Amino acid sequence: MASLPISELTTRARDIFRLVVEGYLATGQPVGSKTLAGTGLNLSPASIRSVLHELEGLGLLAAPHTSAGRMPTDLGLRLFVDGMMQVAEPTLEERAAIERQVAQPGPIEAALAATSAVLSDLSACAGVVMVPRREQRLAQLQLVPLSPTRVLAVMVGVDGGVENRVVDLPLGVAPGTLEQASNYISAHLAGRSLSEAVRAIRAEIATGRTALDAAGCDLVERGLAVWSEDAARRPVLIVRGQANLLDESVLTDLERVRLLLDDLENKQSVADLLDSAREAEATRIFIGAENRLFALSGSSVIASPYRDREGRVVGVVGVIGPTRLNYARLVPMVDFTAQSLGKLIA
């Protein structure tokens, strides 16, 4: 059922509809006619009930049971979000908390995980970030001996990130070979991506254009390949704060809890959903049954693409929570987080 324009509602119906939605989003409970009568509407309870019945007939409100008040349907929430919601910009404290996590030194995945965690804390939802599909570019690689058969490969990326991996070595590699291989990588392969570096060193070895001996060539290939293989295994999605989704209303429905956790465990499906927000010009909102992934668990997703410094979309950041999210607060918060991440991505 398509959402009708808000302009098709009477002023009286719009006022009552807005009060029901705002009351439900604030408390998570259905809103009754007696509560509405005390909000200054200057209408009798009978008149209010008549409007509530009209809104229910339009598919905008529903009653969980006969004697309860009304709560918005997914269709009603969509109408409210698109036509009535007034957003509230993040506070200075919220902005500072997000920017601190985005700006922390180290590998970009660590900053993304920290950003997802702080977004989860601020929103009381699950925070999600899609990892950029990119390869690290080399600034320097040092090979440090640990034992006769093991070496620590320390890679410094052009973004300042530092990562360590342990590489197994054949017996008999001379200490000078480690230094020679490290200097060769730093001098000849700096600025290249991992795959570019591997292709270049193999081409030089194949044509005999390298000054390295056989042991040095083998060592360089081992040091580079460990990251090339690792990059292919990196997660496409970082999720933090799943426990925030288990509020009291969810805990009364164990099947819903199971479905929700199953949804989040399938990170590829969540990533596919977020991927549909990559081409959006602004923050996208998926409410309840609007997306099949979270339809049964009754959850909503707010997602915004983030871009690199050249304006290319490289990932998506967002929050997942119950349909009664504080959309007015969270939409600009997710948008601000996307903008902050964009400053991090080279």
Solvent accessible surface area in square Angstrom, and as a share of the most:
residue,aa,sasa,rsa
1,M,176,0.79
2,A,92,0.71
3,S,47,0.30
4,L,35,0.17
5,P,74,0.47
6,I,38,0.19
7,S,87,0.56
8,E,116,0.52
9,L,7,0.04
10,T,83,0.48
11,T,88,0.51
12,R,120,0.44
13,A,1,0.01
14,R,72,0.26
15,D,48,0.25
16,I,0,0.00
17,F,0,0.00
18,R,82,0.30
19,L,37,0.19
20,V,0,0.00
21,V,0,0.00
22,E,74,0.33
23,G,22,0.21
24,Y,17,0.06
25,L,27,0.13
26,A,83,0.65
27,T,86,0.50
28,G,18,0.17
29,Q,112,0.50
30,P,42,0.27
31,V,13,0.08
32,G,23,0.22
33,S,17,0.11
34,K,176,0.74
35,T,87,0.51
36,L,1,0.01
37,A,39,0.30
38,G,69,0.66
39,T,67,0.39
40,G,70,0.68
41,L,36,0.18
42,N,150,0.77
43,L,40,0.20
44,S,55,0.36
45,P,60,0.38
46,A,61,0.47
47,S,35,0.23
48,I,0,0.00
49,R,119,0.44
50,S,71,0.46
51,V,11,0.06
52,L,1,0.00
53,H,129,0.57
54,E,81,0.36
55,L,0,0.00
56,E,61,0.27
57,G,68,0.66
58,L,55,0.27
59,G,22,0.22
60,L,0,0.00
61,L,3,0.01
62,A,38,0.29
63,A,35,0.27
64,P,73,0.46
65,H,113,0.50
66,T,142,0.83
67,S,102,0.66
68,A,18,0.14
69,G,13,0.13
70,R,45,0.16
71,M,51,0.23
72,P,8,0.05
73,T,36,0.21
74,D,46,0.24
75,L,29,0.15
76,G,0,0.00
77,L,2,0.01
78,R,45,0.16
79,L,8,0.04
80,F,12,0.05
81,V,13,0.08
82,D,99,0.51
83,G,42,0.41
84,M,37,0.17
85,M,35,0.15
86,Q,160,0.71
87,V,78,0.45
88,A,54,0.42
89,E,110,0.49
90,P,8,0.05
91,T,70,0.41
92,L,146,0.73
93,E,128,0.57
94,E,20,0.09
95,R,74,0.27
96,A,39,0.30
97,A,14,0.11
98,I,0,0.00
99,E,75,0.34
100,R,153,0.56
101,Q,53,0.23
102,V,10,0.05
103,A,78,0.61
104,Q,62,0.27
105,P,126,0.79
106,G,30,0.29
107,P,37,0.23
108,I,14,0.07
109,E,38,0.17
110,A,42,0.32
111,A,1,0.01
112,L,0,0.00
113,A,19,0.15
114,A,18,0.14
115,T,0,0.00
116,S,0,0.00
117,A,36,0.28
118,V,18,0.10
119,L,0,0.00
120,S,2,0.01
121,D,110,0.57
122,L,41,0.20
123,S,9,0.06
124,A,67,0.52
125,C,3,0.02
126,A,0,0.00
127,G,0,0.00
128,V,0,0.00
129,V,0,0.00
130,M,4,0.02
131,V,12,0.07
132,P,8,0.05
133,R,160,0.58
134,R,90,0.33
135,E,64,0.29
136,Q,23,0.10
137,R,99,0.36
138,L,1,0.01
139,A,41,0.32
140,Q,77,0.34
141,L,0,0.00
142,Q,70,0.31
143,L,9,0.05
144,V,64,0.37
145,P,85,0.53
146,L,95,0.47
147,S,46,0.29
148,P,111,0.70
149,T,53,0.31
150,R,114,0.42
151,V,0,0.00
152,L,42,0.21
153,A,0,0.00
154,V,34,0.19
155,M,1,0.00
156,V,43,0.24
157,G,2,0.02
158,V,88,0.50
159,D,63,0.33
160,G,47,0.45
161,G,1,0.01
162,V,74,0.42
163,E,18,0.08
164,N,79,0.41
165,R,62,0.23
166,V,67,0.39
167,V,11,0.07
168,D,91,0.47
169,L,19,0.09
170,P,63,0.40
171,L,142,0.71
172,G,79,0.75
173,V,33,0.19
174,A,54,0.42
175,P,113,0.71
176,G,50,0.48
177,T,11,0.07
178,L,11,0.06
179,E,115,0.52
180,Q,74,0.33
181,A,0,0.00
182,S,2,0.01
183,N,84,0.43
184,Y,18,0.07
185,I,1,0.01
186,S,32,0.21
187,A,79,0.61
188,H,102,0.46
189,L,2,0.01
190,A,56,0.43
191,G,38,0.37
192,R,98,0.36
193,S,8,0.05
194,L,1,0.01
195,S,36,0.23
196,E,55,0.25
197,A,0,0.00
198,V,15,0.09
199,R,151,0.55
200,A,17,0.13
201,I,0,0.00
202,R,127,0.47
203,A,46,0.36
204,E,34,0.15
205,I,56,0.28
206,A,88,0.68
207,T,88,0.51
208,G,60,0.58
209,R,152,0.55
210,T,25,0.14
211,A,95,0.74
212,L,15,0.08
213,D,78,0.40
214,A,86,0.67
215,A,43,0.33
216,G,0,0.00
217,C,13,0.08
218,D,58,0.30
219,L,2,0.01
220,V,0,0.00
221,E,50,0.22
222,R,86,0.31
223,G,0,0.00
224,L,0,0.00
225,A,23,0.18
226,V,37,0.21
227,W,0,0.00
228,S,35,0.23
229,E,96,0.43
230,D,34,0.17
231,A,27,0.21
232,A,94,0.73
233,R,173,0.63
234,R,57,0.21
235,P,75,0.47
236,V,57,0.33
237,L,1,0.00
238,I,12,0.06
239,V,5,0.03
240,R,96,0.35
241,G,26,0.25
242,Q,61,0.27
243,A,80,0.62
244,N,57,0.29
245,L,2,0.01
246,L,53,0.26
247,D,33,0.17
248,E,148,0.66
249,S,61,0.39
250,V,1,0.01
251,L,98,0.49
252,T,120,0.70
253,D,63,0.33
254,L,140,0.69
255,E,89,0.40
256,R,50,0.18
257,V,20,0.12
258,R,120,0.44
259,L,38,0.19
260,L,3,0.01
261,L,68,0.34
262,D,69,0.36
263,D,21,0.11
264,L,5,0.03
265,E,136,0.61
266,N,76,0.39
267,K,79,0.33
268,Q,101,0.45
269,S,33,0.21
270,V,0,0.00
271,A,3,0.02
272,D,84,0.44
273,L,23,0.11
274,L,0,0.00
275,D,50,0.26
276,S,57,0.37
277,A,0,0.00
278,R,41,0.15
279,E,145,0.65
280,A,17,0.13
281,E,162,0.73
282,A,68,0.53
283,T,25,0.15
284,R,96,0.35
285,I,21,0.11
286,F,15,0.06
287,I,0,0.00
288,G,1,0.01
289,A,67,0.52
290,E,86,0.38
291,N,10,0.05
292,R,229,0.83
293,L,43,0.22
294,F,0,0.00
295,A,34,0.27
296,L,140,0.70
297,S,1,0.00
298,G,21,0.21
299,S,1,0.01
300,S,0,0.00
301,V,0,0.00
302,I,0,0.00
303,A,0,0.00
304,S,4,0.02
305,P,7,0.05
306,Y,2,0.01
307,R,79,0.29
308,D,11,0.06
309,R,168,0.61
310,E,130,0.58
311,G,42,0.41
312,R,143,0.52
313,V,33,0.19
314,V,26,0.15
315,G,0,0.00
316,V,0,0.00
317,V,0,0.00
318,G,0,0.00
319,V,0,0.00
320,I,0,0.00
321,G,0,0.00
322,P,25,0.16
323,T,21,0.12
324,R,66,0.24
325,L,7,0.03
326,N,77,0.40
327,Y,0,0.00
328,A,24,0.19
329,R,72,0.26
330,L,3,0.02
331,V,22,0.13
332,P,12,0.08
333,M,0,0.00
334,V,0,0.00
335,D,49,0.26
336,F,23,0.10
337,T,0,0.00
338,A,5,0.04
339,Q,105,0.47
340,S,4,0.03
341,L,0,0.00
342,G,13,0.12
343,K,139,0.59
344,L,52,0.26
345,I,2,0.01
346,A,77,0.60
